[in-house]
Amino acid sequence: MENTRTSRLNDSLETVAWGALFIWWGVTEMVNVLPDGTGAIGIGLILLSLNAVRALNGIPTRGLTTILGILALVWGGADLAGSILRPPVELPTFAILLIVLGTIWVVRALLRTRSE
């Protein structure tokens, strides 16, 4: 019975997080005066908040949403800093974050198979 309640709560939390994510994405697309990186920072905060609420309710957090949340915060922070500071060389932030994410997944899979 408790497992069903926890599962329903987790489903509701995920639904709310997805809704908030799409609303935020729509807002950042409509409001063009927001600085670069604001959208990614908001998405990162939504994903990390989802896991924080899960943890507070005794629901296991998900590694993927935690990693994506952190990467979104880093990406948004780098874009925001870049729009303020205007570095002489523009880094491909999104491509770098994709490489980092892929590396994390590969390393986790290798560590998991090694421990089995």
MISEZA-907286 format. One record per residue: residue number from 1; residue in one letter; x, y, z of N, C-alpha, C, O in turn. Coordinates in pm, whole numbers, plus 50000, padded with zeros to 5 digits. Layout:
<recs>
+-----+------+-------+-------+-------+-------+-------+-------+-------+-------+-------+-------+-------+-------+
| seq | type |   nxx |   nyy |   nzz |  caxx |  cayy |  cazz |   cxx |   cyy |   czz |   oxx |   oyy |   ozz |
+-----+------+-------+-------+-------+-------+-------+-------+-------+-------+-------+-------+-------+-------+
| NUM |    A |     X |     Y |     Z |     X |     Y |     Z |     X |     Y |     Z |     X |     Y |     Z |
...
+-----+------+-------+-------+-------+-------+-------+-------+-------+-------+-------+-------+-------+-------+
</recs>
This chain:
<recs>
+-----+------+-------+-------+-------+-------+-------+-------+-------+-------+-------+-------+-------+-------+
| seq | type |   nxx |   nyy |   nzz |  caxx |  cayy |  cazz |   cxx |   cyy |   czz |   oxx |   oyy |   ozz |
+-----+------+-------+-------+-------+-------+-------+-------+-------+-------+-------+-------+-------+-------+
|   1 |    M | 50082 | 49880 | 50000 | 50000 | 50000 | 50000 | 50087 | 50126 | 50000 | 50062 | 50220 | 49924 |
|   2 |    E | 50188 | 50127 | 50086 | 50278 | 50242 | 50092 | 50352 | 50261 | 49960 | 50374 | 50374 | 49916 |
|   3 |    N | 50391 | 50151 | 49898 | 50463 | 50157 | 49772 | 50375 | 50221 | 49663 | 50425 | 50298 | 49581 |
|   4 |    T | 50247 | 50191 | 49663 | 50155 | 50250 | 49565 | 50140 | 50399 | 49588 | 50139 | 50477 | 49492 |
|   5 |    R | 50130 | 50440 | 49714 | 50118 | 50582 | 49747 | 50245 | 50657 | 49705 | 50238 | 50766 | 49649 |
|   6 |    T | 50359 | 50597 | 49733 | 50487 | 50658 | 49696 | 50499 | 50667 | 49544 | 50546 | 50768 | 49491 |
|   7 |    S | 50456 | 50563 | 49476 | 50462 | 50563 | 49329 | 50371 | 50671 | 49271 | 50409 | 50741 | 49177 |
|   8 |    R | 50252 | 50684 | 49327 | 50159 | 50788 | 49278 | 50215 | 50928 | 49306 | 50205 | 51017 | 49222 |
|   9 |    L | 50274 | 50946 | 49425 | 50333 | 51075 | 49459 | 50447 | 51107 | 49363 | 50458 | 51219 | 49314 |
|  10 |    N | 50532 | 51008 | 49336 | 50642 | 51029 | 49243 | 50590 | 51064 | 49104 | 50644 | 51154 | 49039 |
|  11 |    D | 50488 | 50995 | 49057 | 50428 | 51026 | 48927 | 50375 | 51169 | 48924 | 50393 | 51241 | 48826 |
|  12 |    S | 50309 | 51210 | 49033 | 50256 | 51347 | 49040 | 50369 | 51449 | 49039 | 50360 | 51552 | 48972 |
|  13 |    L | 50475 | 51421 | 49114 | 50589 | 51512 | 49117 | 50652 | 51526 | 48979 | 50686 | 51636 | 48936 |
|  14 |    E | 50668 | 51414 | 48909 | 50725 | 51418 | 48774 | 50636 | 51498 | 48680 | 50685 | 51576 | 48598 |
|  15 |    T | 50505 | 51479 | 48691 | 50411 | 51551 | 48605 | 50420 | 51702 | 48631 | 50423 | 51781 | 48536 |
|  16 |    V | 50424 | 51741 | 48756 | 50435 | 51883 | 48791 | 50567 | 51939 | 48740 | 50571 | 52049 | 48686 |
|  17 |    A | 50676 | 51864 | 48756 | 50807 | 51911 | 48710 | 50808 | 51928 | 48558 | 50860 | 52028 | 48508 |
|  18 |    W | 50752 | 51832 | 48484 | 50745 | 51845 | 48338 | 50661 | 51966 | 48299 | 50697 | 52041 | 48209 |
|  19 |    G | 50548 | 51984 | 48367 | 50464 | 52101 | 48339 | 50539 | 52230 | 48364 | 50535 | 52321 | 48282 |
|  20 |    A | 50607 | 52238 | 48478 | 50684 | 52358 | 48512 | 50795 | 52381 | 48411 | 50823 | 52495 | 48373 |
|  21 |    L | 50858 | 52274 | 48367 | 50966 | 52284 | 48270 | 50914 | 52342 | 48138 | 50977 | 52431 | 48081 |
|  22 |    F | 50801 | 52292 | 48089 | 50746 | 52342 | 47963 | 50695 | 52486 | 47977 | 50710 | 52567 | 47885 |
|  23 |    I | 50636 | 52518 | 48091 | 50592 | 52657 | 48113 | 50713 | 52750 | 48112 | 50711 | 52855 | 48048 |
|  24 |    W | 50818 | 52711 | 48184 | 50938 | 52794 | 48191 | 51002 | 52810 | 48053 | 51043 | 52919 | 48014 |
|  25 |    W | 51008 | 52700 | 47978 | 51064 | 52704 | 47844 | 50984 | 52800 | 47756 | 51042 | 52880 | 47682 |
|  26 |    G | 50851 | 52793 | 47765 | 50766 | 52884 | 47689 | 50787 | 53029 | 47728 | 50793 | 53116 | 47642 |
|  27 |    V | 50799 | 53055 | 47858 | 50822 | 53192 | 47905 | 50954 | 53245 | 47851 | 50961 | 53358 | 47804 |
|  28 |    T | 51058 | 53163 | 47859 | 51189 | 53212 | 47811 | 51190 | 53233 | 47660 | 51266 | 53317 | 47611 |
|  29 |    E | 51108 | 53158 | 47587 | 51099 | 53180 | 47442 | 51020 | 53307 | 47410 | 51051 | 53376 | 47313 |
|  30 |    M | 50919 | 53338 | 47491 | 50836 | 53456 | 47466 | 50902 | 53585 | 47511 | 50891 | 53688 | 47444 |
|  31 |    V | 50971 | 53580 | 47623 | 51029 | 53701 | 47682 | 51175 | 53709 | 47640 | 51262 | 53646 | 47700 |
|  32 |    N | 51202 | 53785 | 47536 | 51336 | 53790 | 47479 | 51431 | 53883 | 47554 | 51548 | 53893 | 47518 |
|  33 |    V | 51383 | 53951 | 47658 | 51471 | 54042 | 47731 | 51549 | 53971 | 47841 | 51637 | 54031 | 47903 |
|  34 |    L | 51518 | 53843 | 47866 | 51591 | 53769 | 47968 | 51734 | 53744 | 47918 | 51754 | 53716 | 47800 |
|  35 |    P | 51831 | 53754 | 48008 | 51970 | 53731 | 47964 | 51994 | 53586 | 47923 | 51922 | 53496 | 47965 |
|  36 |    D | 52096 | 53566 | 47840 | 52135 | 53432 | 47799 | 52163 | 53347 | 47922 | 52222 | 53394 | 48019 |
|  37 |    G | 52120 | 53223 | 47917 | 52145 | 53131 | 48027 | 52032 | 53121 | 48128 | 52029 | 53028 | 48208 |
|  38 |    T | 51940 | 53216 | 48125 | 51830 | 53216 | 48222 | 51743 | 53093 | 48206 | 51701 | 53033 | 48306 |
|  39 |    G | 51715 | 53054 | 48083 | 51632 | 52936 | 48059 | 51695 | 52810 | 48113 | 51628 | 52731 | 48180 |
|  40 |    A | 51823 | 52790 | 48085 | 51892 | 52670 | 48132 | 51902 | 52668 | 48284 | 51887 | 52563 | 48345 |
|  41 |    I | 51927 | 52783 | 48345 | 51933 | 52790 | 48492 | 51799 | 52750 | 48551 | 51794 | 52673 | 48647 |
|  42 |    G | 51690 | 52800 | 48494 | 51556 | 52764 | 48543 | 51527 | 52616 | 48529 | 51471 | 52555 | 48620 |
|  43 |    I | 51566 | 52558 | 48416 | 51546 | 52415 | 48395 | 51627 | 52334 | 48496 | 51577 | 52236 | 48551 |
|  44 |    G | 51751 | 52375 | 48520 | 51833 | 52308 | 48619 | 51771 | 52314 | 48758 | 51771 | 52215 | 48831 |
|  45 |    L | 51718 | 52430 | 48793 | 51654 | 52444 | 48924 | 51528 | 52358 | 48935 | 51501 | 52301 | 49041 |
|  46 |    I | 51452 | 52348 | 48828 | 51331 | 52264 | 48829 | 51370 | 52118 | 48849 | 51310 | 52049 | 48932 |
|  47 |    L | 51469 | 52070 | 48776 | 51510 | 51929 | 48787 | 51569 | 51899 | 48924 | 51539 | 51794 | 48982 |
|  48 |    L | 51651 | 51988 | 48977 | 51708 | 51966 | 49109 | 51602 | 51977 | 49219 | 51608 | 51907 | 49320 |
|  49 |    S | 51505 | 52066 | 49199 | 51395 | 52078 | 49296 | 51312 | 51950 | 49298 | 51268 | 51907 | 49405 |
|  50 |    L | 51290 | 51891 | 49182 | 51217 | 51764 | 49175 | 51285 | 51660 | 49263 | 51219 | 51591 | 49340 |
|  51 |    N | 51416 | 51648 | 49252 | 51487 | 51550 | 49333 | 51490 | 51588 | 49480 | 51490 | 51501 | 49567 |
|  52 |    A | 51493 | 51716 | 49510 | 51490 | 51760 | 49650 | 51356 | 51722 | 49714 | 51353 | 51674 | 49828 |
|  53 |    V | 51247 | 51743 | 49642 | 51115 | 51707 | 49694 | 51104 | 51555 | 49707 | 51045 | 51505 | 49803 |
|  54 |    R | 51159 | 51483 | 49612 | 51160 | 51337 | 49623 | 51232 | 51295 | 49751 | 51181 | 51214 | 49829 |
|  55 |    A | 51350 | 51349 | 49772 | 51429 | 51312 | 49889 | 51356 | 51347 | 50019 | 51359 | 51269 | 50114 |
|  56 |    L | 51292 | 51462 | 50023 | 51218 | 51503 | 50144 | 51100 | 51412 | 50173 | 51057 | 51400 | 50287 |
|  57 |    N | 51047 | 51348 | 50070 | 50933 | 51257 | 50086 | 50975 | 51110 | 50092 | 50890 | 51021 | 50085 |
|  58 |    G | 51104 | 51085 | 50103 | 51153 | 50948 | 50115 | 51148 | 50869 | 49986 | 51152 | 50746 | 49989 |
|  59 |    I | 51140 | 50937 | 49874 | 51139 | 50872 | 49743 | 51282 | 50877 | 49689 | 51346 | 50982 | 49695 |
|  60 |    P | 51333 | 50765 | 49636 | 51469 | 50768 | 49581 | 51480 | 50871 | 49468 | 51392 | 50882 | 49382 |
|  61 |    T | 51590 | 50943 | 49470 | 51613 | 51041 | 49365 | 51665 | 50971 | 49241 | 51709 | 50856 | 49247 |
|  62 |    R | 51658 | 51040 | 49128 | 51704 | 50982 | 49002 | 51835 | 51049 | 48961 | 51846 | 51172 | 48958 |
|  63 |    G | 51932 | 50968 | 48930 | 52063 | 51020 | 48892 | 52058 | 51103 | 48766 | 52128 | 51204 | 48754 |
|  64 |    L | 51976 | 51060 | 48670 | 51969 | 51132 | 48542 | 51920 | 51275 | 48562 | 51980 | 51369 | 48508 |
|  65 |    T | 51812 | 51294 | 48638 | 51761 | 51430 | 48655 | 51856 | 51514 | 48740 | 51864 | 51635 | 48722 |
|  66 |    T | 51929 | 51450 | 48831 | 52028 | 51525 | 48909 | 52142 | 51571 | 48818 | 52182 | 51687 | 48823 |
|  67 |    I | 52194 | 51481 | 48737 | 52303 | 51516 | 48646 | 52258 | 51621 | 48546 | 52328 | 51720 | 48523 |
|  68 |    L | 52140 | 51601 | 48486 | 52090 | 51700 | 48390 | 52065 | 51835 | 48457 | 52090 | 51939 | 48397 |
|  69 |    G | 52016 | 51833 | 48580 | 51993 | 51958 | 48653 | 52123 | 52033 | 48678 | 52130 | 52155 | 48659 |
|  70 |    I | 52225 | 51960 | 48720 | 52355 | 52024 | 48745 | 52414 | 52076 | 48615 | 52464 | 52189 | 48609 |
|  71 |    L | 52408 | 51995 | 48510 | 52461 | 52039 | 48380 | 52386 | 52161 | 48327 | 52447 | 52252 | 48271 |
|  72 |    A | 52254 | 52164 | 48346 | 52177 | 52281 | 48301 | 52217 | 52406 | 48379 | 52226 | 52514 | 48322 |
|  73 |    L | 52240 | 52391 | 48510 | 52286 | 52505 | 48588 | 52423 | 52554 | 48541 | 52446 | 52674 | 48529 |
|  74 |    V | 52513 | 52460 | 48514 | 52646 | 52498 | 48467 | 52637 | 52566 | 48331 | 52699 | 52669 | 48307 |
|  75 |    W | 52557 | 52505 | 48241 | 52540 | 52561 | 48108 | 52481 | 52703 | 48118 | 52531 | 52797 | 48056 |
|  76 |    G | 52374 | 52717 | 48195 | 52311 | 52848 | 48210 | 52405 | 52950 | 48273 | 52410 | 53065 | 48231 |
|  77 |    G | 52479 | 52905 | 48374 | 52574 | 52995 | 48438 | 52684 | 53039 | 48342 | 52723 | 53156 | 48340 |
|  78 |    A | 52732 | 52945 | 48261 | 52836 | 52979 | 48162 | 52781 | 53075 | 48057 | 52849 | 53170 | 48018 |
|  79 |    D | 52658 | 53050 | 48010 | 52597 | 53141 | 47912 | 52573 | 53279 | 47972 | 52597 | 53381 | 47908 |
|  80 |    L | 52526 | 53281 | 48096 | 52501 | 53409 | 48163 | 52631 | 53485 | 48183 | 52639 | 53605 | 48156 |
|  81 |    A | 52735 | 53416 | 48230 | 52864 | 53480 | 48248 | 52920 | 53527 | 48114 | 52979 | 53635 | 48104 |
|  82 |    G | 52902 | 53444 | 48010 | 52951 | 53482 | 47878 | 52880 | 53603 | 47822 | 52941 | 53685 | 47753 |
|  83 |    S | 52750 | 53616 | 47851 | 52677 | 53732 | 47800 | 52713 | 53859 | 47876 | 52700 | 53969 | 47823 |
|  84 |    I | 52758 | 53843 | 47998 | 52798 | 53959 | 48078 | 52943 | 53997 | 48049 | 52975 | 54114 | 48029 |
|  85 |    L | 53031 | 53896 | 48046 | 53173 | 53922 | 48033 | 53223 | 53929 | 47889 | 53324 | 53994 | 47862 |
|  86 |    R | 53153 | 53863 | 47797 | 53191 | 53854 | 47657 | 53339 | 53814 | 47642 | 53424 | 53898 | 47613 |
|  87 |    P | 53366 | 53685 | 47663 | 53505 | 53640 | 47651 | 53554 | 53651 | 47505 | 53473 | 53652 | 47412 |
|  88 |    P | 53686 | 53660 | 47486 | 53738 | 53676 | 47350 | 53716 | 53551 | 47263 | 53711 | 53561 | 47141 |
|  89 |    V | 53704 | 53435 | 47327 | 53680 | 53310 | 47254 | 53549 | 53251 | 47304 | 53531 | 53232 | 47424 |
|  90 |    E | 53459 | 53222 | 47212 | 53331 | 53164 | 47251 | 53341 | 53012 | 47249 | 53370 | 52953 | 47145 |
|  91 |    L | 53317 | 52950 | 47364 | 53324 | 52805 | 47375 | 53191 | 52742 | 47335 | 53086 | 52800 | 47359 |
|  92 |    P | 53196 | 52623 | 47274 | 53073 | 52551 | 47241 | 53017 | 52483 | 47367 | 53032 | 52362 | 47384 |
|  93 |    T | 52954 | 52561 | 47452 | 52911 | 52514 | 47584 | 52821 | 52392 | 47574 | 52842 | 52295 | 47647 |
|  94 |    F | 52723 | 52394 | 47485 | 52629 | 52282 | 47476 | 52701 | 52154 | 47434 | 52675 | 52048 | 47490 |
|  95 |    A | 52790 | 52163 | 47337 | 52866 | 52046 | 47291 | 52953 | 51991 | 47404 | 52963 | 51870 | 47422 |
|  96 |    I | 53015 | 52079 | 47479 | 53098 | 52036 | 47592 | 53014 | 51963 | 47696 | 53055 | 51860 | 47749 |
|  97 |    L | 52896 | 52017 | 47726 | 52809 | 51953 | 47825 | 52759 | 51817 | 47776 | 52745 | 51725 | 47856 |
|  98 |    L | 52732 | 51804 | 47647 | 52693 | 51673 | 47593 | 52806 | 51571 | 47610 | 52781 | 51455 | 47644 |
|  99 |    I | 52928 | 51614 | 47587 | 53043 | 51525 | 47604 | 53058 | 51486 | 47751 | 53085 | 51370 | 47782 |
| 100 |    V | 53041 | 51581 | 47841 | 53049 | 51551 | 47984 | 52940 | 51453 | 48024 | 52967 | 51357 | 48097 |
| 101 |    L | 52818 | 51475 | 47978 | 52707 | 51385 | 48010 | 52735 | 51244 | 47958 | 52716 | 51147 | 48031 |
| 102 |    G | 52779 | 51232 | 47835 | 52811 | 51102 | 47779 | 52922 | 51033 | 47856 | 52916 | 50912 | 47880 |
| 103 |    T | 53023 | 51108 | 47896 | 53133 | 51052 | 47974 | 53084 | 51001 | 48109 | 53125 | 50893 | 48153 |
| 104 |    I | 52999 | 51075 | 48174 | 52944 | 51033 | 48303 | 52868 | 50901 | 48287 | 52885 | 50810 | 48368 |
| 105 |    W | 52786 | 50891 | 48183 | 52709 | 50768 | 48161 | 52799 | 50649 | 48133 | 52777 | 50539 | 48185 |
| 106 |    V | 52901 | 50670 | 48051 | 52992 | 50560 | 48018 | 53068 | 50515 | 48143 | 53079 | 50395 | 48168 |
| 107 |    V | 53119 | 50608 | 48220 | 53193 | 50573 | 48341 | 53103 | 50501 | 48441 | 53145 | 50402 | 48501 |
| 108 |    R | 52981 | 50548 | 48459 | 52889 | 50482 | 48552 | 52859 | 50338 | 48506 | 52854 | 50247 | 48588 |
| 109 |    A | 52840 | 50320 | 48376 | 52812 | 50186 | 48324 | 52933 | 50094 | 48345 | 52918 | 49978 | 48382 |
| 110 |    L | 53052 | 50147 | 48320 | 53173 | 50066 | 48339 | 53192 | 50030 | 48486 | 53229 | 49917 | 48517 |
| 111 |    L | 53169 | 50124 | 48575 | 53184 | 50097 | 48717 | 53079 | 49996 | 48765 | 53107 | 49910 | 48849 |
| 112 |    R | 52960 | 50007 | 48711 | 52851 | 49915 | 48748 | 52884 | 49773 | 48703 | 52863 | 49678 | 48779 |
| 113 |    T | 52934 | 49756 | 48581 | 52967 | 49621 | 48532 | 53088 | 49565 | 48603 | 53099 | 49444 | 48620 |
| 114 |    R | 53180 | 49650 | 48643 | 53299 | 49604 | 48714 | 53265 | 49553 | 48854 | 53327 | 49459 | 48903 |
| 115 |    S | 53165 | 49616 | 48918 | 53129 | 49576 | 49054 | 53039 | 49451 | 49058 | 53020 | 49393 | 49165 |
| 116 |    E | 52985 | 49410 | 48944 | 52896 | 49293 | 48941 | 52972 | 49164 | 48935 | 52911 | 49057 | 48932 |
+-----+------+-------+-------+-------+-------+-------+-------+-------+-------+-------+-------+-------+-------+
</recs>
